[in-house]
Amino acid sequence: MSSGPEFGLAAMYRVMKKSGAERVSDDAADELRKVLEEVAERIAKQAVDLSV
């Protein structure tokens, strides 16, 4: 994975708020970011594999 996060925390807060969260902790936003980046990396690797 890259050296730093690809997605900003502000976007994670917005996603969680749009999903119905009344309040979002820093830890929750950071965990969502980690999970989404892991999923995005797997999808990107699959896309690269399919394009070759």
LUMLUMDREN-2810 file (N, C-alpha, C; in Angstrom, 1 decimal):
<atoms>
<atom><aa>M</aa><ch>A</ch><at>N</at><xx>0.8</xx><yy>-1.2</yy><zz>0.0</zz></atom>
<atom><aa>M</aa><ch>A</ch><at>CA</at><xx>0.0</xx><yy>0.0</yy><zz>0.0</zz></atom>
<atom><aa>M</aa><ch>A</ch><at>C</at><xx>0.9</xx><yy>1.2</yy><zz>0.0</zz></atom>
<atom><aa>S</aa><ch>A</ch><at>N</at><xx>0.3</xx><yy>2.4</yy><zz>-0.3</zz></atom>
<atom><aa>S</aa><ch>A</ch><at>CA</at><xx>1.1</xx><yy>3.6</yy><zz>-0.4</zz></atom>
<atom><aa>S</aa><ch>A</ch><at>C</at><xx>1.5</xx><yy>4.1</yy><zz>1.0</zz></atom>
<atom><aa>S</aa><ch>A</ch><at>N</at><xx>2.4</xx><yy>5.1</yy><zz>1.0</zz></atom>
<atom><aa>S</aa><ch>A</ch><at>CA</at><xx>2.9</xx><yy>5.6</yy><zz>2.3</zz></atom>
<atom><aa>S</aa><ch>A</ch><at>C</at><xx>1.9</xx><yy>6.3</yy><zz>3.1</zz></atom>
<atom><aa>G</aa><ch>A</ch><at>N</at><xx>0.9</xx><yy>7.0</yy><zz>2.5</zz></atom>
<atom><aa>G</aa><ch>A</ch><at>CA</at><xx>-0.1</xx><yy>7.7</yy><zz>3.3</zz></atom>
<atom><aa>G</aa><ch>A</ch><at>C</at><xx>-1.4</xx><yy>7.4</yy><zz>2.8</zz></atom>
<atom><aa>P</aa><ch>A</ch><at>N</at><xx>-2.5</xx><yy>7.8</yy><zz>3.5</zz></atom>
<atom><aa>P</aa><ch>A</ch><at>CA</at><xx>-3.8</xx><yy>7.6</yy><zz>3.0</zz></atom>
<atom><aa>P</aa><ch>A</ch><at>C</at><xx>-4.2</xx><yy>8.2</yy><zz>1.7</zz></atom>
<atom><aa>E</aa><ch>A</ch><at>N</at><xx>-5.0</xx><yy>7.6</yy><zz>0.9</zz></atom>
<atom><aa>E</aa><ch>A</ch><at>CA</at><xx>-5.4</xx><yy>8.1</yy><zz>-0.3</zz></atom>
<atom><aa>E</aa><ch>A</ch><at>C</at><xx>-6.7</xx><yy>8.9</yy><zz>-0.2</zz></atom>
<atom><aa>F</aa><ch>A</ch><at>N</at><xx>-7.5</xx><yy>8.5</yy><zz>0.8</zz></atom>
<atom><aa>F</aa><ch>A</ch><at>CA</at><xx>-8.8</xx><yy>9.1</yy><zz>1.0</zz></atom>
<atom><aa>F</aa><ch>A</ch><at>C</at><xx>-8.7</xx><yy>10.1</yy><zz>2.2</zz></atom>
<atom><aa>G</aa><ch>A</ch><at>N</at><xx>-9.3</xx><yy>11.2</yy><zz>2.1</zz></atom>
<atom><aa>G</aa><ch>A</ch><at>CA</at><xx>-9.3</xx><yy>12.1</yy><zz>3.3</zz></atom>
<atom><aa>G</aa><ch>A</ch><at>C</at><xx>-10.4</xx><yy>11.8</yy><zz>4.3</zz></atom>
<atom><aa>L</aa><ch>A</ch><at>N</at><xx>-10.1</xx><yy>12.2</yy><zz>5.5</zz></atom>
<atom><aa>L</aa><ch>A</ch><at>CA</at><xx>-11.0</xx><yy>11.9</yy><zz>6.6</zz></atom>
<atom><aa>L</aa><ch>A</ch><at>C</at><xx>-12.3</xx><yy>12.6</yy><zz>6.5</zz></atom>
<atom><aa>A</aa><ch>A</ch><at>N</at><xx>-12.3</xx><yy>13.8</yy><zz>5.9</zz></atom>
<atom><aa>A</aa><ch>A</ch><at>CA</at><xx>-13.5</xx><yy>14.6</yy><zz>5.7</zz></atom>
<atom><aa>A</aa><ch>A</ch><at>C</at><xx>-14.5</xx><yy>13.8</yy><zz>4.9</zz></atom>
<atom><aa>A</aa><ch>A</ch><at>N</at><xx>-14.0</xx><yy>13.1</yy><zz>3.9</zz></atom>
<atom><aa>A</aa><ch>A</ch><at>CA</at><xx>-14.9</xx><yy>12.3</yy><zz>3.0</zz></atom>
<atom><aa>A</aa><ch>A</ch><at>C</at><xx>-15.5</xx><yy>11.2</yy><zz>3.8</zz></atom>
<atom><aa>M</aa><ch>A</ch><at>N</at><xx>-14.8</xx><yy>10.6</yy><zz>4.7</zz></atom>
<atom><aa>M</aa><ch>A</ch><at>CA</at><xx>-15.3</xx><yy>9.5</yy><zz>5.6</zz></atom>
<atom><aa>M</aa><ch>A</ch><at>C</at><xx>-16.4</xx><yy>10.0</yy><zz>6.5</zz></atom>
<atom><aa>Y</aa><ch>A</ch><at>N</at><xx>-16.2</xx><yy>11.2</yy><zz>7.1</zz></atom>
<atom><aa>Y</aa><ch>A</ch><at>CA</at><xx>-17.3</xx><yy>11.7</yy><zz>7.9</zz></atom>
<atom><aa>Y</aa><ch>A</ch><at>C</at><xx>-18.5</xx><yy>11.9</yy><zz>7.1</zz></atom>
<atom><aa>R</aa><ch>A</ch><at>N</at><xx>-18.4</xx><yy>12.5</yy><zz>5.9</zz></atom>
<atom><aa>R</aa><ch>A</ch><at>CA</at><xx>-19.6</xx><yy>12.7</yy><zz>5.0</zz></atom>
<atom><aa>R</aa><ch>A</ch><at>C</at><xx>-20.3</xx><yy>11.4</yy><zz>4.7</zz></atom>
<atom><aa>V</aa><ch>A</ch><at>N</at><xx>-19.5</xx><yy>10.4</yy><zz>4.3</zz></atom>
<atom><aa>V</aa><ch>A</ch><at>CA</at><xx>-20.1</xx><yy>9.1</yy><zz>4.0</zz></atom>
<atom><aa>V</aa><ch>A</ch><at>C</at><xx>-20.9</xx><yy>8.6</yy><zz>5.2</zz></atom>
<atom><aa>M</aa><ch>A</ch><at>N</at><xx>-20.3</xx><yy>8.6</yy><zz>6.3</zz></atom>
<atom><aa>M</aa><ch>A</ch><at>CA</at><xx>-21.0</xx><yy>8.1</yy><zz>7.5</zz></atom>
<atom><aa>M</aa><ch>A</ch><at>C</at><xx>-22.2</xx><yy>8.9</yy><zz>7.9</zz></atom>
<atom><aa>K</aa><ch>A</ch><at>N</at><xx>-22.1</xx><yy>10.2</yy><zz>7.8</zz></atom>
<atom><aa>K</aa><ch>A</ch><at>CA</at><xx>-23.3</xx><yy>11.1</yy><zz>8.1</zz></atom>
<atom><aa>K</aa><ch>A</ch><at>C</at><xx>-24.4</xx><yy>10.8</yy><zz>7.1</zz></atom>
<atom><aa>K</aa><ch>A</ch><at>N</at><xx>-24.1</xx><yy>10.7</yy><zz>5.8</zz></atom>
<atom><aa>K</aa><ch>A</ch><at>CA</at><xx>-25.1</xx><yy>10.4</yy><zz>4.8</zz></atom>
<atom><aa>K</aa><ch>A</ch><at>C</at><xx>-25.7</xx><yy>9.0</yy><zz>5.0</zz></atom>
<atom><aa>S</aa><ch>A</ch><at>N</at><xx>-25.0</xx><yy>8.1</yy><zz>5.7</zz></atom>
<atom><aa>S</aa><ch>A</ch><at>CA</at><xx>-25.5</xx><yy>6.8</yy><zz>6.0</zz></atom>
<atom><aa>S</aa><ch>A</ch><at>C</at><xx>-26.4</xx><yy>6.8</yy><zz>7.3</zz></atom>
<atom><aa>G</aa><ch>A</ch><at>N</at><xx>-26.5</xx><yy>7.9</yy><zz>7.9</zz></atom>
<atom><aa>G</aa><ch>A</ch><at>CA</at><xx>-27.4</xx><yy>8.0</yy><zz>9.1</zz></atom>
<atom><aa>G</aa><ch>A</ch><at>C</at><xx>-26.7</xx><yy>8.2</yy><zz>10.4</zz></atom>
<atom><aa>A</aa><ch>A</ch><at>N</at><xx>-25.4</xx><yy>8.3</yy><zz>10.4</zz></atom>
<atom><aa>A</aa><ch>A</ch><at>CA</at><xx>-24.7</xx><yy>8.5</yy><zz>11.7</zz></atom>
<atom><aa>A</aa><ch>A</ch><at>C</at><xx>-25.0</xx><yy>9.9</yy><zz>12.2</zz></atom>
<atom><aa>E</aa><ch>A</ch><at>N</at><xx>-25.4</xx><yy>10.0</yy><zz>13.5</zz></atom>
<atom><aa>E</aa><ch>A</ch><at>CA</at><xx>-25.6</xx><yy>11.3</yy><zz>14.1</zz></atom>
<atom><aa>E</aa><ch>A</ch><at>C</at><xx>-24.2</xx><yy>11.9</yy><zz>14.4</zz></atom>
<atom><aa>R</aa><ch>A</ch><at>N</at><xx>-23.3</xx><yy>11.1</yy><zz>15.0</zz></atom>
<atom><aa>R</aa><ch>A</ch><at>CA</at><xx>-22.0</xx><yy>11.6</yy><zz>15.3</zz></atom>
<atom><aa>R</aa><ch>A</ch><at>C</at><xx>-21.0</xx><yy>10.5</yy><zz>14.8</zz></atom>
<atom><aa>V</aa><ch>A</ch><at>N</at><xx>-19.8</xx><yy>11.0</yy><zz>14.4</zz></atom>
<atom><aa>V</aa><ch>A</ch><at>CA</at><xx>-18.8</xx><yy>10.1</yy><zz>13.9</zz></atom>
<atom><aa>V</aa><ch>A</ch><at>C</at><xx>-17.5</xx><yy>10.5</yy><zz>14.7</zz></atom>
<atom><aa>S</aa><ch>A</ch><at>N</at><xx>-16.9</xx><yy>9.4</yy><zz>15.3</zz></atom>
<atom><aa>S</aa><ch>A</ch><at>CA</at><xx>-15.6</xx><yy>9.6</yy><zz>16.0</zz></atom>
<atom><aa>S</aa><ch>A</ch><at>C</at><xx>-14.5</xx><yy>9.6</yy><zz>15.0</zz></atom>
<atom><aa>D</aa><ch>A</ch><at>N</at><xx>-13.4</xx><yy>10.2</yy><zz>15.4</zz></atom>
<atom><aa>D</aa><ch>A</ch><at>CA</at><xx>-12.2</xx><yy>10.2</yy><zz>14.6</zz></atom>
<atom><aa>D</aa><ch>A</ch><at>C</at><xx>-11.7</xx><yy>8.7</yy><zz>14.3</zz></atom>
<atom><aa>D</aa><ch>A</ch><at>N</at><xx>-11.8</xx><yy>7.9</yy><zz>15.3</zz></atom>
<atom><aa>D</aa><ch>A</ch><at>CA</at><xx>-11.4</xx><yy>6.5</yy><zz>15.2</zz></atom>
<atom><aa>D</aa><ch>A</ch><at>C</at><xx>-12.3</xx><yy>5.7</yy><zz>14.2</zz></atom>
<atom><aa>A</aa><ch>A</ch><at>N</at><xx>-13.6</xx><yy>6.0</yy><zz>14.2</zz></atom>
<atom><aa>A</aa><ch>A</ch><at>CA</at><xx>-14.5</xx><yy>5.4</yy><zz>13.2</zz></atom>
<atom><aa>A</aa><ch>A</ch><at>C</at><xx>-14.2</xx><yy>5.8</yy><zz>11.8</zz></atom>
<atom><aa>A</aa><ch>A</ch><at>N</at><xx>-14.0</xx><yy>7.1</yy><zz>11.6</zz></atom>
<atom><aa>A</aa><ch>A</ch><at>CA</at><xx>-13.7</xx><yy>7.7</yy><zz>10.3</zz></atom>
<atom><aa>A</aa><ch>A</ch><at>C</at><xx>-12.4</xx><yy>7.1</yy><zz>9.8</zz></atom>
<atom><aa>D</aa><ch>A</ch><at>N</at><xx>-11.4</xx><yy>7.0</yy><zz>10.7</zz></atom>
<atom><aa>D</aa><ch>A</ch><at>CA</at><xx>-10.1</xx><yy>6.4</yy><zz>10.3</zz></atom>
<atom><aa>D</aa><ch>A</ch><at>C</at><xx>-10.3</xx><yy>4.9</yy><zz>9.9</zz></atom>
<atom><aa>E</aa><ch>A</ch><at>N</at><xx>-11.0</xx><yy>4.2</yy><zz>10.7</zz></atom>
<atom><aa>E</aa><ch>A</ch><at>CA</at><xx>-11.2</xx><yy>2.8</yy><zz>10.4</zz></atom>
<atom><aa>E</aa><ch>A</ch><at>C</at><xx>-12.0</xx><yy>2.6</yy><zz>9.0</zz></atom>
<atom><aa>L</aa><ch>A</ch><at>N</at><xx>-13.0</xx><yy>3.4</yy><zz>8.8</zz></atom>
<atom><aa>L</aa><ch>A</ch><at>CA</at><xx>-13.7</xx><yy>3.3</yy><zz>7.5</zz></atom>
<atom><aa>L</aa><ch>A</ch><at>C</at><xx>-12.7</xx><yy>3.6</yy><zz>6.4</zz></atom>
<atom><aa>R</aa><ch>A</ch><at>N</at><xx>-11.8</xx><yy>4.6</yy><zz>6.5</zz></atom>
<atom><aa>R</aa><ch>A</ch><at>CA</at><xx>-10.8</xx><yy>4.9</yy><zz>5.5</zz></atom>
<atom><aa>R</aa><ch>A</ch><at>C</at><xx>-9.9</xx><yy>3.7</yy><zz>5.3</zz></atom>
<atom><aa>K</aa><ch>A</ch><at>N</at><xx>-9.4</xx><yy>3.1</yy><zz>6.3</zz></atom>
<atom><aa>K</aa><ch>A</ch><at>CA</at><xx>-8.6</xx><yy>1.9</yy><zz>6.1</zz></atom>
<atom><aa>K</aa><ch>A</ch><at>C</at><xx>-9.2</xx><yy>0.8</yy><zz>5.4</zz></atom>
<atom><aa>V</aa><ch>A</ch><at>N</at><xx>-10.5</xx><yy>0.5</yy><zz>5.8</zz></atom>
<atom><aa>V</aa><ch>A</ch><at>CA</at><xx>-11.2</xx><yy>-0.6</yy><zz>5.1</zz></atom>
<atom><aa>V</aa><ch>A</ch><at>C</at><xx>-11.5</xx><yy>-0.3</yy><zz>3.6</zz></atom>
<atom><aa>L</aa><ch>A</ch><at>N</at><xx>-11.9</xx><yy>1.0</yy><zz>3.3</zz></atom>
<atom><aa>L</aa><ch>A</ch><at>CA</at><xx>-12.2</xx><yy>1.3</yy><zz>2.0</zz></atom>
<atom><aa>L</aa><ch>A</ch><at>C</at><xx>-10.9</xx><yy>1.3</yy><zz>1.1</zz></atom>
<atom><aa>E</aa><ch>A</ch><at>N</at><xx>-9.8</xx><yy>1.7</yy><zz>1.7</zz></atom>
<atom><aa>E</aa><ch>A</ch><at>CA</at><xx>-8.5</xx><yy>1.7</yy><zz>0.9</zz></atom>
<atom><aa>E</aa><ch>A</ch><at>C</at><xx>-8.1</xx><yy>0.3</yy><zz>0.7</zz></atom>
<atom><aa>E</aa><ch>A</ch><at>N</at><xx>-8.3</xx><yy>-0.6</yy><zz>1.6</zz></atom>
<atom><aa>E</aa><ch>A</ch><at>CA</at><xx>-8.0</xx><yy>-2.0</yy><zz>1.4</zz></atom>
<atom><aa>E</aa><ch>A</ch><at>C</at><xx>-8.8</xx><yy>-2.6</yy><zz>0.2</zz></atom>
<atom><aa>V</aa><ch>A</ch><at>N</at><xx>-10.1</xx><yy>-2.3</yy><zz>0.3</zz></atom>
<atom><aa>V</aa><ch>A</ch><at>CA</at><xx>-11.0</xx><yy>-2.8</yy><zz>-0.8</zz></atom>
<atom><aa>V</aa><ch>A</ch><at>C</at><xx>-10.6</xx><yy>-2.2</yy><zz>-2.1</zz></atom>
<atom><aa>A</aa><ch>A</ch><at>N</at><xx>-10.4</xx><yy>-0.9</yy><zz>-2.1</zz></atom>
<atom><aa>A</aa><ch>A</ch><at>CA</at><xx>-10.0</xx><yy>-0.2</yy><zz>-3.4</zz></atom>
<atom><aa>A</aa><ch>A</ch><at>C</at><xx>-8.7</xx><yy>-0.8</yy><zz>-4.0</zz></atom>
<atom><aa>E</aa><ch>A</ch><at>N</at><xx>-7.8</xx><yy>-1.1</yy><zz>-3.1</zz></atom>
<atom><aa>E</aa><ch>A</ch><at>CA</at><xx>-6.5</xx><yy>-1.7</yy><zz>-3.6</zz></atom>
<atom><aa>E</aa><ch>A</ch><at>C</at><xx>-6.7</xx><yy>-3.1</yy><zz>-4.2</zz></atom>
<atom><aa>R</aa><ch>A</ch><at>N</at><xx>-7.6</xx><yy>-3.9</yy><zz>-3.6</zz></atom>
<atom><aa>R</aa><ch>A</ch><at>CA</at><xx>-7.9</xx><yy>-5.2</yy><zz>-4.2</zz></atom>
<atom><aa>R</aa><ch>A</ch><at>C</at><xx>-8.6</xx><yy>-5.1</yy><zz>-5.5</zz></atom>
<atom><aa>I</aa><ch>A</ch><at>N</at><xx>-9.5</xx><yy>-4.1</yy><zz>-5.6</zz></atom>
<atom><aa>I</aa><ch>A</ch><at>CA</at><xx>-10.2</xx><yy>-3.9</yy><zz>-6.9</zz></atom>
<atom><aa>I</aa><ch>A</ch><at>C</at><xx>-9.3</xx><yy>-3.4</yy><zz>-8.0</zz></atom>
<atom><aa>A</aa><ch>A</ch><at>N</at><xx>-8.4</xx><yy>-2.5</yy><zz>-7.6</zz></atom>
<atom><aa>A</aa><ch>A</ch><at>CA</at><xx>-7.4</xx><yy>-2.0</yy><zz>-8.6</zz></atom>
<atom><aa>A</aa><ch>A</ch><at>C</at><xx>-6.5</xx><yy>-3.1</yy><zz>-9.1</zz></atom>
<atom><aa>K</aa><ch>A</ch><at>N</at><xx>-6.0</xx><yy>-4.0</yy><zz>-8.2</zz></atom>
<atom><aa>K</aa><ch>A</ch><at>CA</at><xx>-5.1</xx><yy>-5.1</yy><zz>-8.6</zz></atom>
<atom><aa>K</aa><ch>A</ch><at>C</at><xx>-5.9</xx><yy>-6.0</yy><zz>-9.5</zz></atom>
<atom><aa>Q</aa><ch>A</ch><at>N</at><xx>-7.1</xx><yy>-6.3</yy><zz>-9.2</zz></atom>
<atom><aa>Q</aa><ch>A</ch><at>CA</at><xx>-7.9</xx><yy>-7.1</yy><zz>-10.1</zz></atom>
<atom><aa>Q</aa><ch>A</ch><at>C</at><xx>-8.1</xx><yy>-6.5</yy><zz>-11.5</zz></atom>
<atom><aa>A</aa><ch>A</ch><at>N</at><xx>-8.3</xx><yy>-5.2</yy><zz>-11.5</zz></atom>
<atom><aa>A</aa><ch>A</ch><at>CA</at><xx>-8.4</xx><yy>-4.5</yy><zz>-12.8</zz></atom>
<atom><aa>A</aa><ch>A</ch><at>C</at><xx>-7.1</xx><yy>-4.5</yy><zz>-13.6</zz></atom>
<atom><aa>V</aa><ch>A</ch><at>N</at><xx>-6.0</xx><yy>-4.4</yy><zz>-12.9</zz></atom>
<atom><aa>V</aa><ch>A</ch><at>CA</at><xx>-4.7</xx><yy>-4.5</yy><zz>-13.6</zz></atom>
<atom><aa>V</aa><ch>A</ch><at>C</at><xx>-4.5</xx><yy>-5.9</yy><zz>-14.2</zz></atom>
<atom><aa>D</aa><ch>A</ch><at>N</at><xx>-4.8</xx><yy>-6.9</yy><zz>-13.4</zz></atom>
<atom><aa>D</aa><ch>A</ch><at>CA</at><xx>-4.7</xx><yy>-8.3</yy><zz>-13.8</zz></atom>
<atom><aa>D</aa><ch>A</ch><at>C</at><xx>-5.6</xx><yy>-8.5</yy><zz>-15.1</zz></atom>
<atom><aa>L</aa><ch>A</ch><at>N</at><xx>-6.8</xx><yy>-8.0</yy><zz>-15.1</zz></atom>
<atom><aa>L</aa><ch>A</ch><at>CA</at><xx>-7.7</xx><yy>-8.2</yy><zz>-16.2</zz></atom>
<atom><aa>L</aa><ch>A</ch><at>C</at><xx>-7.3</xx><yy>-7.4</yy><zz>-17.4</zz></atom>
<atom><aa>S</aa><ch>A</ch><at>N</at><xx>-6.5</xx><yy>-6.4</yy><zz>-17.2</zz></atom>
<atom><aa>S</aa><ch>A</ch><at>CA</at><xx>-6.1</xx><yy>-5.5</yy><zz>-18.4</zz></atom>
<atom><aa>S</aa><ch>A</ch><at>C</at><xx>-4.9</xx><yy>-6.1</yy><zz>-19.1</zz></atom>
<atom><aa>V</aa><ch>A</ch><at>N</at><xx>-4.2</xx><yy>-7.0</yy><zz>-18.5</zz></atom>
<atom><aa>V</aa><ch>A</ch><at>CA</at><xx>-3.0</xx><yy>-7.6</yy><zz>-19.1</zz></atom>
<atom><aa>V</aa><ch>A</ch><at>C</at><xx>-3.3</xx><yy>-8.7</yy><zz>-20.0</zz></atom>
</atoms>
